[in-house]
């Protein structure tokens, strides 16, 4: 059971994430989060001493939610490539929900160690998934490219194109399986 303090911290983080649904990261301020969370700025500062602390908590929460999704979706898959398919499906869900990993990437410049370690561990598990390493790297780099084109707004693809890409990536993990 979460303590009252943990619940309040989670509320503040989710409020900040909700704010980011409609606003750019650079517009997020402690004052705006406190107002949206219906607490005083002093109450917010009790839980997060600085904006950077709040940003890191947001990035860690996004990454934890992505990893939870990856774990759950991987468990639904079977056979060779099941973790890679879980990664593809978790990425597709996140991408369609607003590409939240991009928020974590933008925050990453503050302290990327924890997020980088989690992503590297995830990628390491994919490389031991029974697929050719070159296939895993192509899948990972394709997904990274989708995220970066959306983040940087450099020729982002339509939903139809991204859906097709994710389906093709899933097919790449099923090569050699009987249909």
Phi and psi in degrees as a GROMACS rama.xvg file:
@    title "Ramachandran Plot"
@    xaxis  label "Phi"
@    yaxis  label "Psi"
@TYPE xy
-78.8958  142.996  UNK-2
-73.4893  167.709  UNK-3
-60.6437  -38.6029  UNK-4
-63.9476  -44.8494  UNK-5
-63.55  -40.4165  UNK-6
-63.7706  -40.4254  UNK-7
-66.8338  -42.8987  UNK-8
-59.2305  -45.3645  UNK-9
-63.3753  -39.2998  UNK-10
-62.2048  -43.6416  UNK-11
-63.6557  -45.259  UNK-12
-62.1975  -46.6493  UNK-13
-66.0094  -34.8151  UNK-14
-63.0761  -43.5987  UNK-15
-64.0903  -42.0715  UNK-16
-63.5066  -42.7809  UNK-17
-60.8076  -41.1449  UNK-18
-57.3257  -40.4367  UNK-19
-71.9767  -11.3621  UNK-20
-59.6484  -35.1433  UNK-21
-115.339  -5.42404  UNK-22
-135.365  157.891  UNK-23
-74.0862  150.893  UNK-24
-55.9771  -41.6317  UNK-25
-65.6004  -14.8775  UNK-26
-89.5735  -8.56474  UNK-27
-71.8051  125.154  UNK-28
-126.701  160.524  UNK-29
-62.2817  -37.0042  UNK-30
-62.2154  -45.2402  UNK-31
-64.8226  -41.3289  UNK-32
-65.6657  -44.7957  UNK-33
-59.21  -44.6528  UNK-34
-62.3701  -47.9628  UNK-35
-63.9964  -32.7502  UNK-36
-84.2754  -2.18972  UNK-37
59.0917  43.6984  UNK-38
-133.765  165.479  UNK-39
-76.4721  160.114  UNK-40
-62.1944  -37.0888  UNK-41
-61.6572  -39.0249  UNK-42
-64.258  -39.3932  UNK-43
-65.8917  -43.1226  UNK-44
-65.8056  -22.496  UNK-45
-62.8421  -37.2328  UNK-46
-90.8137  -32.3627  UNK-47
-135.769  109.83  UNK-48
-66.0255  -27.5512  UNK-49
-141.493  165.097  UNK-50
-62.2557  -37.9434  UNK-51
-61.2027  -39.7138  UNK-52
-61.5212  -43.4619  UNK-53
-63.7001  -44.5473  UNK-54
-59.424  -43.7023  UNK-55
-63.457  -39.112  UNK-56
-64.4709  -38.0538  UNK-57
-62.4011  -49.0119  UNK-58
-61.4601  -43.042  UNK-59
-65.0991  -38.0433  UNK-60
-66.201  -44.4836  UNK-61
-60.7029  -45.0822  UNK-62
-65.857  -40.9925  UNK-63
-63.4028  -41.7808  UNK-64
-65.177  -38.4873  UNK-65
-63.6638  -44.9862  UNK-66
-65.2009  -38.2256  UNK-67
-62.1169  -42.8521  UNK-68
-63.2672  -45.5747  UNK-69
-57.1141  -48.1872  UNK-70
-60.4656  -46.4142  UNK-71
-64.6557  -43.6948  UNK-72
-71.1636  -33.7236  UNK-73
-64.3183  -36.304  UNK-74
-67.4413  -22.5397  UNK-75
-81.7848  -15.9562  UNK-76
-93.8553  162.566  UNK-77
-137.179  154.255  UNK-78
80.0252  -170.351  UNK-79
-59.3993  134.338  UNK-80
86.1651  6.33302  UNK-81
-62.6889  -37.413  UNK-82
-71.3594  -36.6269  UNK-83
-66.0169  -40.9896  UNK-84
-63.7535  -39.4189  UNK-85
-59.6287  -40.1523  UNK-86
-64.7885  -44.5543  UNK-87
-61.9731  -47.1206  UNK-88
-67.0544  -40.5019  UNK-89
-65.1155  -39.6171  UNK-90
-64.6817  -42.2901  UNK-91
-62.809  -44.2053  UNK-92
-61.0537  -46.3535  UNK-93
-63.8214  -43.5041  UNK-94
-59.7127  -45.7019  UNK-95
-70.0138  -26.8803  UNK-96
-82.7603  -2.21965  UNK-97
128.203  7.2084  UNK-98
58.1756  55.4182  UNK-99
-62.062  -28.1041  UNK-100
-58.2362  -31.3674  UNK-101
-61.4338  -34.5948  UNK-102
-64.8025  -44.3291  UNK-103
-61.4815  -38.0216  UNK-104
-64.6371  -42.2284  UNK-105
-63.8723  -35.2139  UNK-106
-77.1785  -24.3095  UNK-107
-49.0609  -29.3506  UNK-108
-63.3481  -18.5052  UNK-109
-74.5021  -48.6683  UNK-110
-164.194  93.9501  UNK-111
-88.7866  1.43113  UNK-112
-59.8002  -54.2608  UNK-113
-63.9938  -41.4387  UNK-114
-69.2698  -42.3413  UNK-115
-62.5666  -42.4787  UNK-116
-62.1603  -45.1485  UNK-117
-61.5936  -44.1511  UNK-118
-67.7781  -40.2783  UNK-119
-64.3149  -39.0216  UNK-120
-65.3697  -40.7863  UNK-121
-61.0849  -47.6514  UNK-122
-63.3971  -37.0268  UNK-123
-62.719  -40.3732  UNK-124
-64.6555  -34.2343  UNK-125
-67.6883  -36.1419  UNK-126
-70.9915  -12.9245  UNK-127
-112.126  33.0284  UNK-128
-99.8529  2.58444  UNK-129
92.1365  -3.04115  UNK-130
-94.3217  160.533  UNK-131
-60.7737  132.186  UNK-132
-54.7478  -35.1162  UNK-133
-64.7685  -34.8652  UNK-134
-65.4938  -45.1934  UNK-135
-61.1779  -44.093  UNK-136
-65.3259  -39.751  UNK-137
-63.2176  -40.7236  UNK-138
-63.5561  -49.4321  UNK-139
-60.3792  -46.0742  UNK-140
-69.5331  -32.173  UNK-141
-65.4214  -45.0202  UNK-142
-64.6531  -43.4604  UNK-143
-56.9174  -42.2631  UNK-144
-62.8541  -39.9292  UNK-145
-60.7403  -45.9298  UNK-146
-62.6025  -46.4572  UNK-147
-66.737  -37.1968  UNK-148
-65.2149  -34.4955  UNK-149
-73.4379  -44.0715  UNK-150
-60.4665  -45.9381  UNK-151
-90.6204  -2.7628  UNK-152
54.0408  44.0895  UNK-153
-107.746  99.925  UNK-154
46.8853  53.1339  UNK-155
-63.1246  147.718  UNK-156
-89.67  159.483  UNK-157
-71.573  165.559  UNK-158
-59.4363  -40.1735  UNK-159
-61.9464  -42.9361  UNK-160
-67.5823  -45.3013  UNK-161
-63.7357  -39.336  UNK-162
-59.9471  -42.8451  UNK-163
-64.2397  -41.3342  UNK-164
-62.3165  -47.2669  UNK-165
-60.6545  -38.9277  UNK-166
-65.1675  -40.8727  UNK-167
-64.3568  -38.6908  UNK-168
-63.8064  -41.698  UNK-169
-60.4649  -41.3716  UNK-170
-61.3959  -36.2328  UNK-171
-61.5091  -27.5764  UNK-172
-83.3785  -8.7977  UNK-173
-110.21  7.45546  UNK-174
-56.6995  132.561  UNK-175
89.8294  -12.518  UNK-176
-78.1155  147.103  UNK-177
-77.8939  137.511  UNK-178
